[in-house]
Amino acid sequence: MDTQDALPGTPLDLSRAPSPMLTTAEVADYLRVKERTIYEMVARQTIPFSRATGKLLFPRRLIDAWLEAQTELPASGIAPAPPIYAGSNDPLLEWALRQSGSGLAVLARGSAQGLDDLAAGRAVLAGLHLIDPDSGRWNLSAAAAHLPSSSHVLIHWARRVQGMITAARNPLGITGLQDAVTRRLRFALRAEGAGSTRLLEVLLAREGLTMADLTTTERPAETHADLAMLIETGEADCGLGLQAAAGHLGFLPLLTNESFDLAMKRRDYFEPHIQRLLSFARSDSFAKRAEHLGGYDLTDLGHVLWNG
């Protein structure tokens, strides 16, 4: 079963990834020419090849690069997406992107913006946690609405715990959203379009409240760490954020099964950027980091949730 046939809820089979070396017959089939043509190209040294093992082999990576070099582009030009992770801020993911040597830069501007960046070719990977208020399902509706269904895939990363972050030891005795709103405590907010902002709207609606009922700080927090810092420095009394970002501050869990997922083009799944990240996510050091941060369930990491 190839990647396009992968079933929802099952991991893509890395053992079925294309071989890095092609035989003469395979490269002929790959290029849709006869084997005789390949031998002629080898004789003229117009195609990358190797005789290191005593027989002709063709490195797939070099064949792809050779093909790309031969490609005639339209006058307007096209370019691959830059090596950027866009989307929602997640402490564990951003640490793993660095530690894995993925080579991806981080541009975390919120879940919705990340999907837009991915769809527009401004990023190769996007993280999101967007709940559908009607169905209660995570990310599937948003991915289907933003991305071409024929070319993208959604991979599960982790279940996370979201809740109220308060000052250390919760000196104001906050008991929940309704209590904080009633007492007009100062909320630190994430930017519009962030998954946490959307989630806060849903949680408020369950209490019969809206964002207009909140007393808020003047400037939004760009990341979960920034939100925690606003509370720690006394600029805000509380805010909705990750357990992983709370650290030594107070934390009241409100939602324990938020799904944080990764969207990408299907063809990019097997590229080095993504494979380094996912391989590292199966390591002991990654598991220890998740445990240290707290609030992560990695049970289904890597499973396919949506495959076009």
C-alpha positions in Angstrom: 0.0 0.0 0.0 1.5 3.3 -1.0 1.2 6.6 0.8 -1.9 7.6 -1.1 -3.6 4.4 0.0 -2.8 4.8 3.7 -5.8 4.5 5.9 -6.9 7.1 8.4 -5.5 6.3 11.9 -2.6 4.2 10.6 1.1 5.2 10.4 2.7 5.6 7.0 5.0 2.6 6.5 8.5 3.9 6.3 9.8 0.5 5.3 8.0 1.0 2.0 9.8 4.2 1.2 11.4 4.3 -2.3 14.8 2.7 -2.5 17.6 5.4 -2.7 19.3 3.4 -5.6 17.6 2.4 -8.9 18.6 -0.4 -11.2 18.8 0.2 -15.0 15.4 -1.3 -15.5 14.0 0.8 -12.6 15.5 4.1 -13.8 14.2 3.4 -17.4 10.7 2.8 -16.0 11.1 5.9 -13.8 12.0 8.1 -16.8 9.6 6.2 -19.1 12.3 5.3 -21.7 13.7 2.0 -22.9 16.7 0.4 -21.1 18.7 0.8 -24.3 18.3 4.6 -24.0 19.7 4.5 -20.4 22.8 2.5 -21.6 23.4 5.1 -24.3 23.1 8.0 -21.8 25.6 6.2 -19.5 28.0 5.8 -22.4 27.7 9.5 -23.1 27.8 10.3 -19.3 24.7 12.4 -19.6 22.9 10.9 -16.6 24.2 10.4 -13.0 25.2 6.8 -12.3 27.5 4.6 -10.2 29.5 1.4 -10.7 30.7 1.2 -7.1 29.2 -2.3 -6.6 30.3 -3.6 -10.0 26.9 -3.0 -11.7 25.1 0.1 -12.8 23.1 1.8 -10.1 21.4 5.2 -10.2 21.1 7.3 -7.0 17.4 8.4 -6.9 18.4 11.7 -5.3 20.8 12.6 -8.1 18.3 11.5 -10.7 15.7 13.8 -9.3 18.2 16.7 -9.1 19.3 16.0 -12.7 15.6 15.9 -13.8 15.0 19.2 -12.0 18.0 20.8 -13.7 16.6 19.7 -17.1 13.1 21.1 -16.4 12.0 24.1 -18.4 10.1 26.6 -16.2 7.4 29.0 -17.3 8.4 32.6 -17.6 6.8 33.4 -14.2 9.0 30.7 -12.5 8.2 28.2 -9.7 10.1 27.4 -6.6 9.9 24.8 -3.9 8.5 25.9 -0.5 11.2 27.2 1.8 12.3 25.0 4.7 10.0 26.6 7.3 7.6 25.2 9.9 4.6 27.5 10.2 1.5 27.4 12.3 0.9 27.0 16.0 3.4 27.3 18.8 4.2 24.1 20.6 7.1 23.8 23.0 7.8 20.2 22.5 7.6 20.4 18.7 9.9 23.4 18.4 12.5 21.8 20.6 12.3 18.6 18.5 12.7 20.7 15.3 16.0 22.0 16.6 17.3 18.8 18.3 16.5 16.5 15.3 18.5 18.6 12.9 15.4 18.9 10.7 16.8 22.1 9.2 13.4 23.7 9.4 13.1 27.3 10.6 10.2 28.2 12.9 7.6 30.8 12.0 4.8 30.2 14.6 2.0 32.7 13.9 -1.0 30.6 14.7 -2.8 27.6 13.4 -4.9 29.4 10.7 -2.0 31.4 9.4 0.1 28.2 9.3 -2.4 26.5 7.0 -2.5 29.6 4.8 1.3 29.6 4.6 1.4 25.9 3.7 -1.3 26.2 1.0 0.5 29.2 -0.5 3.9 27.4 -0.6 5.5 29.6 2.1 6.2 26.6 4.4 6.6 22.9 4.1 5.1 22.0 7.5 2.2 23.5 9.5 1.0 22.7 13.0 -2.5 23.2 14.1 -5.1 22.6 16.9 -8.4 24.0 15.6 -11.6 22.6 17.0 -14.8 22.4 15.0 -17.4 23.9 17.5 -20.2 21.9 15.9 -18.7 18.4 15.8 -16.1 18.8 18.5 -13.5 17.2 16.2 -10.0 18.6 15.8 -8.3 19.9 12.7 -10.0 17.9 10.0 -12.5 20.6 8.9 -9.8 23.2 9.0 -7.4 21.2 6.9 -10.0 20.3 4.3 -11.1 23.9 4.1 -7.6 25.3 3.6 -5.6 22.7 1.7 -6.0 20.9 -1.7 -7.4 17.5 -0.8 -5.4 15.8 -3.5 -2.0 16.7 -2.3 -1.9 17.1 1.5 -1.9 14.8 4.5 -2.5 15.4 8.2 -0.3 13.5 10.7 -1.1 13.3 14.5 1.6 14.8 16.8 0.2 14.7 20.3 -2.7 15.1 22.7 -2.2 18.1 24.9 -3.6 19.5 28.2 -4.9 23.1 28.0 -6.1 25.1 31.0 -5.9 28.2 33.0 -2.4 29.5 33.8 -2.3 31.5 37.0 0.4 33.1 39.1 2.5 30.6 41.2 0.4 28.8 43.8 -2.8 30.6 42.4 -2.8 33.4 45.0 -6.1 34.8 43.7 -7.8 31.4 44.2 -9.1 31.2 40.7 -11.4 28.2 40.3 -12.2 28.4 36.5 -13.2 30.5 33.6 -16.6 31.6 35.0 -14.9 32.7 38.3 -12.2 34.7 36.5 -14.7 36.4 34.2 -17.1 37.2 37.0 -14.3 38.8 39.1 -13.1 40.7 36.1 -9.6 39.3 36.4 -7.1 40.3 33.6 -6.8 37.7 30.9 -3.7 37.4 28.7 -4.8 36.4 25.2 -3.1 34.8 22.2 -3.3 36.5 18.8 -6.5 36.3 16.6 -6.3 33.1 14.5 -4.3 31.1 17.1 -5.8 27.8 18.0 -5.8 28.7 21.7 -7.9 31.8 20.9 -10.5 29.7 19.0 -10.5 27.2 21.9 -11.1 29.9 24.4 -14.1 31.1 22.4 -15.5 27.6 22.5 -14.9 27.1 26.3 -16.5 30.5 27.0 -19.5 29.6 24.9 -20.0 26.5 27.1 -20.2 28.8 30.1 -22.7 31.2 28.3 -19.9 33.8 27.8 -18.2 35.5 24.9 -14.8 37.2 24.4 -16.5 40.5 25.0 -17.1 39.5 28.6 -13.3 39.3 29.3 -11.1 41.9 30.8 -7.9 41.6 28.8 -4.4 42.9 28.6 -3.5 45.4 25.9 -1.1 43.3 23.8 -1.6 39.7 22.7 1.0 37.0 23.5 2.8 35.5 20.5 3.5 32.2 22.1 2.5 30.1 25.1 5.7 31.1 26.8 4.9 34.8 26.2 1.5 34.3 27.8 3.0 32.6 30.8 5.5 35.5 31.1 2.7 38.1 31.1 1.2 36.3 34.1 4.5 35.8 35.9 5.4 39.5 35.6 2.0 40.6 36.9 0.8 42.1 33.6 -2.1 39.6 33.6 -3.9 37.5 36.2 -4.6 34.4 34.1 -4.8 33.0 30.6 -5.6 29.9 28.6 -2.4 28.0 27.8 -0.6 24.7 27.8 0.4 22.8 30.9 3.8 22.4 29.2 4.2 26.2 29.2 3.0 26.8 32.8 6.3 25.6 34.5 6.3 26.6 38.1 3.1 28.8 37.7 -0.3 27.7 38.8 -2.4 25.6 36.4 -6.0 24.5 36.3 -6.7 21.9 33.6 -9.8 22.6 31.4 -9.2 20.3 28.5 -7.1 17.1 28.5 -7.4 15.8 25.0 -6.6 18.6 22.6 -5.2 17.2 19.4 -2.2 18.9 17.9 -1.5 17.8 14.3 0.9 18.4 11.5 -0.1 19.1 7.9 2.2 18.8 4.9 2.2 17.9 1.2 2.0 14.1 0.8 5.2 14.0 -1.2 7.1 15.9 1.5 6.4 13.2 4.1 9.4 11.2 2.8 11.7 14.3 2.5 14.7 14.6 5.0 13.2 17.5 6.9 10.1 15.5 7.9 11.8 12.2 8.3 14.5 13.5 10.7 11.8 15.1 12.9 9.6 11.9 13.0 12.6 9.6 13.6 13.7 11.8 16.5 10.1 11.7 17.9 10.6 8.0 18.4 13.7 8.4 20.5 14.1 8.1 24.3 15.3 11.7 24.7 12.2 13.0 23.0 10.0 10.9 25.3 11.9 12.2 28.4 11.5 15.8 27.2 7.7 15.3 26.8 7.5 13.9 30.3 9.5 16.7 31.7 7.3 19.4 30.1 4.1 17.6 31.1 0.7 17.6 29.5 1.5 15.5 26.5 0.1 12.1 25.4 2.2 10.7 22.5 0.3 7.5 22.0 -0.7 8.0 18.4 2.2 10.2 17.2 2.7 9.7 13.5 -0.7 8.3 12.6 -2.4 9.5 9.5 -5.6 11.4 10.3 -6.5 12.8 6.9 -5.0 11.7 3.5 -6.8 13.9 1.0 
